[in-house]
Amino acid sequence: MARVSAEEFAEKHARRLKGATEDIRRGVERVTESPTLKAAAKKDKMKTNLNAALDSGKWERGLKRVTLEDWKGKMTDKGIGRIAAGIDAAHDKVVSFASELLPHVDAGKTAIARMSDVTLDDNINRMVTYTRHMSKFKRSK
């Protein structure tokens, strides 16, 4: 039986995926139910499978397959080049997040501004107060 090599498999996979982008776009446009809501409805399944991957060692083995050199290479050759487009595309999402976060930050700063800041213990208390305040931040959207 004829068998392709791993290199041939990867090349064919990439070629066909690149050629299918229009089909993928049309498929995305035909989706009628939110995939994220469907995923959220399956949180018990995710928890079960994640715990199984942790317990079996699968998760850890997967992480250990990526060396420091591999990670650095992928970040410099692939990831960093995508940052500009990614942050540009995320502009509205970042603005939405900041519109909720920044008032919370300001409220925390106002709270610690009323506290004493004379001694080391005062400053430690201010830090703890601010950290606890920030830990209560929850998105409303």
N, C-alpha and C positions, 0 to 999 in steps of 0.2 A: 504494500500500500504506500502510495506517495505521501510524504509528510513534509510540511514546511518547517523551516528552521525558526527559531525564536525571533531572529532578525526579520525574516520574511513575514512572519505573523504580525510583528509590530508595524512594519511598513504598510502592509495591507490594511490593518486595523486603522491606522492613521489616515491613509488615503480614502478609505470608505467613509470614515467619520467626517472628514473634511468635505467630502462630496455630498453628505447628507444634511448639511446645515439648513437648507431650505425646508426639507421634510421635518426636521426637528422644530424649526420655527412654526410651521403650520400645526404641528402636534401641540406645541405649547399654547397656541391660540385656541385650540379646540378644548382645552381643559376647562371643565365646568365646575369643579369642586376644588377648594383650596387644599393643595397638598400639605401645607403646614398644619391646617386644622385636622386633617386626617391623621397626620403623624402625631399630633398632640393627643388625639383620641386613643392612641396605642402606647401611651407611656408605660403601662405595665409590661407590655411586650419588650419595649426598649430596655427597661430596668432589668428584666429577666435575662435578656440576651447580653446586656453589658456585664451584668454580674457573672454570667457564665463565662464570658471572655476573660474577665479578671481572674476568676477562680481557676480556669483551665490553663492560664498562662498565655493564652493566644494574644491578648492585648499587649502584654509585655514583650513577647517575641516579636510582634510587629514593630513596636517602637525600636527595639534593639537592631532591627535590620537596617536602620538608617544610621550611618556613622556621622560623626561630626563633619568630616570632609564632604560627605554626600549632601548633608544639610546646607553647609556653606555654599557648595557649588550650585545647588538648586536655587538658593536665595539670591546669589549674585547673578546667575545666568538667566533665571526665569522670574523669580518673585519681585525683585527690586524694579525690574522693567515694567511691571504691571501696577506699581503703586500709584503713579500719577493718574492713570485712567480710572483706577479703582476709587481713589478719593474724589475725583471729579464726579464720578457716577453716584457716589454716596452723599453728595453735598446736602440734599434735602433731608436725608436721614440724620446727618450730623447736626444740622440746624435744629431739627425736631428734638434730638437728644439733648443738645445744649440748652434749648429753651426750658427744659425741665430740670436739668442738672444745675445750671448756674444760679437760679434762685435758691436752690437748696444749699449750695456752697455759700451764698451770701448770708443765708439764715444762720448757718454754722459760724461764720465769721462774726456776725453780730452777737451771737451768744457768747463766744469766747472773748470778745472785746469788752464785755461787761465784767469779766472775771479779773481777779488780781493777777499781776504778772511780775511780781517783785522777786520772788524766790524761785529756786529750782523746782521745788514742789508745786508752786503755783503754775509754772510752765508745764510741768508734767501733767497736772490736772487739766490745763487748757488743751494739751495734746490729746489726752484721753477723751475729754468731752467732745472735741472736734471729730476724732476717729469714730466715736460711738454715734455722733450725729450723722456722719457720712454713711455709716453702715445701715442706717435706716432708709436710705434713698431707694425708692422703688419707682420704676417707670409707670406712668398712668396709661400709656398707650400700648 
